[in-house]
Amino acid sequence: MSATADHADELPNPAARLGLQPGQVVQELGYDEDCDEELREAIEELTGNELVDEDYDDVVDVVLLWWRDGDGDLVDALVDALTPLADGGVIWLLTPKAGRDGHVEPSDIGEAAPTAGLSPTKSINAAKDWSGTRLVAPKAARTGRR
């Protein structure tokens, strides 16, 4: 049973909607001044780790990719986000909600994800102005990775 959007808004830590766990390393890509600071701080509080940036050179558990229409090629960005991701790791693609500057159509995500070798598993209300799409590599692809 999954939480509805109403119930998700009641969670004490907004990062809990992302399914993050203490100790996880979260890499943040696409940061800009429009990113949700409350969500960023909540992630650091929940995981007990600071967010790492694109210069981090070790394996990460989660990639948080802030993405807006006009940021470039989404497929390329998703492929790049896979590089540091641990087996079983997830990418959270955060996009502006409908009606906000930079909104990305769900169909664009639906086309880009499989091209990058990813499957969308769920979408959430991640923050006031941001929607989140959870992307994972299909099990068959993960088992073939070395």
LOFILO-374996 format. One record per residue (C-alpha): chain; residue number from 1; x, y, z; residue in one letter. Coordinates in nm, 4 decimals. Layout:
BEGIN
A  NUM  X  Y  Z  A
...
***
This chain:
BEGIN
A  1  0.0000  0.0000  0.0000  M
A  2  0.1483  0.3370  -0.0960  S
A  3  0.0958  0.6709  0.0730  A
A  4  -0.1297  0.9118  -0.1050  T
A  5  -0.0117  1.2638  -0.1756  A
A  6  -0.2139  1.3861  0.1245  D
A  7  -0.0432  1.1395  0.3559  H
A  8  0.2993  1.2121  0.2062  A
A  9  0.2583  1.5790  0.2962  D
A  10  0.2147  1.4753  0.6607  E
A  11  0.5496  1.2966  0.6854  L
A  12  0.7761  1.4720  0.9361  P
A  13  1.0732  1.4855  0.6995  N
A  14  1.0057  1.5624  0.3309  P
A  15  1.3042  1.3453  0.2367  A
A  16  1.1155  1.0429  0.3713  A
A  17  0.8986  1.0635  0.0567  R
A  18  1.2101  0.9709  -0.1396  L
A  19  1.2609  0.6518  0.0618  G
A  20  1.6064  0.7579  0.1750  L
A  21  1.7814  0.5856  0.4637  Q
A  22  2.0383  0.7000  0.7213  P
A  23  2.3928  0.6593  0.5947  G
A  24  2.3092  0.6798  0.2247  Q
A  25  2.5275  0.8951  0.0015  V
A  26  2.3208  1.1251  -0.2220  V
A  27  2.4765  1.2990  -0.5205  Q
A  28  2.3047  1.6180  -0.6310  E
A  29  2.3187  1.7218  -0.9959  L
A  30  2.1610  2.0253  -1.1619  G
A  31  2.1583  2.2429  -0.8508  Y
A  32  2.0529  2.6048  -0.9066  D
A  33  1.8985  2.8830  -0.7019  E
A  34  1.5460  2.7538  -0.7754  D
A  35  1.6045  2.4193  -0.5993  C
A  36  1.4021  2.3474  -0.2862  D
A  37  1.6258  2.4210  0.0133  E
A  38  1.3872  2.2575  0.2611  E
A  39  1.4088  1.9289  0.0713  L
A  40  1.7876  1.9514  0.0423  R
A  41  1.8255  2.0129  0.4166  E
A  42  1.5799  1.7325  0.4961  A
A  43  1.7845  1.4888  0.2854  I
A  44  2.1021  1.5805  0.4731  E
A  45  1.9212  1.5488  0.8073  E
A  46  1.7731  1.2082  0.7217  L
A  47  2.0865  1.0542  0.5694  T
A  48  2.3281  1.2146  0.8135  G
A  49  2.5483  1.3113  0.5175  N
A  50  2.5949  1.6292  0.3196  E
A  51  2.4858  1.6127  -0.0425  L
A  52  2.7810  1.5491  -0.2729  V
A  53  2.8202  1.7233  -0.6083  D
A  54  2.9254  1.6184  -0.9587  E
A  55  3.2939  1.6216  -0.8565  D
A  56  3.2432  1.3383  -0.6061  Y
A  57  3.4480  1.0429  -0.7304  D
A  58  3.3073  0.7470  -0.5394  D
A  59  2.9947  0.5314  -0.5624  V
A  60  2.6642  0.6840  -0.4490  V
A  61  2.3370  0.5275  -0.3362  D
A  62  2.1065  0.7901  -0.4836  V
A  63  2.1371  1.0572  -0.7500  V
A  64  1.9142  1.3614  -0.7077  L
A  65  1.8847  1.5221  -1.0522  L
A  66  1.7186  1.8644  -1.0636  W
A  67  1.6043  1.9040  -1.4247  W
A  68  1.4223  2.1792  -1.6095  R
A  69  1.2980  2.2091  -1.9658  D
A  70  1.5827  2.3728  -2.1564  G
A  71  1.8619  2.2184  -1.9441  D
A  72  1.9856  2.0143  -2.2401  G
A  73  1.9472  1.6509  -2.3379  D
A  74  1.7695  1.4545  -2.0645  L
A  75  1.8891  1.1175  -2.1975  V
A  76  2.2534  1.2306  -2.1755  D
A  77  2.1978  1.3642  -1.8229  A
A  78  2.0397  1.0365  -1.7106  L
A  79  2.3206  0.8285  -1.8624  V
A  80  2.5749  1.0507  -1.6853  D
A  81  2.3801  1.0116  -1.3586  A
A  82  2.4112  0.6322  -1.3856  L
A  83  2.7930  0.6412  -1.3820  T
A  84  2.8484  0.6797  -1.0044  P
A  85  2.5344  0.4895  -0.9032  L
A  86  2.5765  0.1744  -0.6942  A
A  87  2.4019  -0.1449  -0.8049  D
A  88  2.0466  -0.1176  -0.6785  G
A  89  2.0749  0.2604  -0.6510  G
A  90  1.8059  0.4992  -0.7696  V
A  91  1.7863  0.8269  -0.9542  I
A  92  1.5305  1.0806  -0.8379  W
A  93  1.4519  1.3094  -1.1278  L
A  94  1.3111  1.6328  -0.9863  L
A  95  1.1278  1.8554  -1.2322  T
A  96  0.9213  2.1731  -1.1862  P
A  97  0.5513  2.1067  -1.1415  K
A  98  0.3047  2.1914  -1.4183  A
A  99  0.2602  2.5656  -1.4555  G
A  100  0.6089  2.6441  -1.3189  R
A  101  0.8980  2.7727  -1.5290  D
A  102  1.0959  2.4822  -1.6708  G
A  103  0.8154  2.2242  -1.6427  H
A  104  0.9058  1.8976  -1.8145  V
A  105  0.6243  1.6979  -1.9706  E
A  106  0.5814  1.3483  -1.8222  P
A  107  0.5903  1.2110  -2.1774  S
A  108  0.9437  1.3525  -2.2177  D
A  109  1.0520  1.1632  -1.9065  I
A  110  0.8692  0.8526  -2.0307  G
A  111  1.0655  0.8642  -2.3567  E
A  112  1.4066  0.9566  -2.2098  A
A  113  1.4166  0.7034  -1.9251  A
A  114  1.4080  0.3807  -2.1315  P
A  115  1.6512  0.5279  -2.3848  T
A  116  1.8930  0.5811  -2.0933  A
A  117  1.8312  0.2256  -1.9705  G
A  118  1.6020  0.3234  -1.6833  L
A  119  1.2466  0.2477  -1.5769  S
A  120  1.0257  0.4964  -1.3930  P
A  121  0.8788  0.3267  -1.0847  T
A  122  0.6777  0.6036  -0.9200  K
A  123  0.6115  0.9753  -0.9140  S
A  124  0.5679  1.1899  -0.6049  I
A  125  0.5035  1.5432  -0.4893  N
A  126  0.8658  1.6033  -0.3858  A
A  127  0.8433  1.9659  -0.2751  A
A  128  0.6279  2.2767  -0.3102  K
A  129  0.7335  2.3464  -0.6701  D
A  130  0.8908  2.0118  -0.7652  W
A  131  0.7676  1.6705  -0.8761  S
A  132  0.9864  1.3648  -0.8369  G
A  133  1.0150  1.0596  -1.0604  T
A  134  1.1971  0.7550  -0.9239  R
A  135  1.4078  0.5846  -1.1914  L
A  136  1.5864  0.2514  -1.1622  V
A  137  1.7848  0.0290  -1.3914  A
A  138  1.5782  -0.2813  -1.4782  P
A  139  1.6816  -0.5932  -1.2867  K
A  140  1.8041  -0.7643  -1.6039  A
A  141  2.0365  -0.4733  -1.6789  A
A  142  2.1667  -0.4617  -1.3201  R
A  143  2.2524  -0.8307  -1.3111  T
A  144  2.4655  -0.7901  -1.6224  G
A  145  2.6697  -0.5033  -1.4751  R
A  146  3.0167  -0.5773  -1.3498  R
***
